[in-house]
C-alpha cells in the first residue's frame, strides 16, 4: 500500500525557511517521479515542484529560486527546502505520486 506522510510545516515569519519532509512507504521513491503541491484556503490545488526518476527538477515560477526539491533514496524520503518564505506561500503542502497525495502539512507565514 502506498503511503505518504508529510511533516515539517509550522508558523514562521516572512523571510524564514522551512524544510518539509515526505516519508514514503509501499514503493521505492527513487524509481518514480514525485511532486509537491499546495492548497491555500479558498483556493485550488497548485503544483509547486517535481523531481523525476533521473533527478531532474522543475518549479512553479512563484517559487523558483526560493524552493528546492530533493530526495534521500536511503531514507525513501522526499524534501522541499523553502527559503525566503512569503505570506502567499501559506498553504497545506502535500507530496504526490501519480494521483495519490498525503494528508499534508500546514505552512503559515505571518508576522
N, C-alpha and C positions, 0 to 999 in steps of 0.2 A: 504494500500500500504506500503510495506517495504521500509524504508528509512534509510540510514546510512550516517552520516555526521562526518567526521574526522576533528580534529583540534589539535594544539599544536606543529606543526613542526616549524622548523626555522634553522638558521645558528648558529652553535656552534663550539667551538674549540675541538680538541681531548681531551678526558678525562672528558668532560662536561656531564651533564644529561639533559634529556627532558622527559616530560610526555605527551603522546598522548592520546587524548580522542576520543571516537566514540559514538555520540549520536544516539540512535536507536529509531525508531518510527514505528508503524504499527504491532508490535509484542512485546511480553514480553521476554526481554533478558534473564531473569533467567531460562526460560524454554527450552533454546536451547544451542547448542554448538556454540561457536564463535571463530574466528581466526583473527590473524593479518598476513598479507602477505606484501611483499615489492618488488619493482622493481627498480633496478638501471638502469641508462642509458645504452642502448645497451645490456641489459641482460634480461633473462626471469624472470617470476614471481617466487618468493622464499617464501616458507612458513616460518614464524617466530615463531609463538606461537599459542596455542589453549587452551581454557578452556571449559570443558564440563558442563552439567547441574548440576552435583554434586559438581562442583568447582575444580575438578582435572585439573592440568595444564601440558602442555608439551611445550618443547622449542627445537628449532634447536640447534645443537651443537655450531654453530657460535655465539649464543647469550646467551647460558646457563651460569648462574651465573652473568650476567650483566643486563638482561631484566626481568621484572616481569609483567605478565598479571593479571588483576583483573577486577572486575565489581562492580558497585554500583546499586543494584536492585531498590532502591528507585528512583534513577535518570535515570534508564534504560540506563546506560552508561557503555561502556567498556573502559578500560585503558590499556596503555602499558608504564610502567616506564622503561626508558632506561638510564642506568648509564655507566660510563666509555666508552663513545662513541668513535668509531674508524672511520677513513676515509672510510673504507669498509662498514660501516653501512649507508652511504649516499644513499638515495633512496626515492621513493614515497611510503609511508606506507598507506595501506588500511585495514579496518576491513571487515570481510566477514562472511556471514551466508549462508550456502549451496553454491550456485553459485552466490549470489548477493554480490557485493562489492560497497563500497562508492567511491567517487571521489579521495580520498586520501589526504594526507598532506605531503609536501616536507620536508625532513630532509637532511641538508647539514652539513658535518663535515669537517672543514678545518681550518688550522692555518693561 
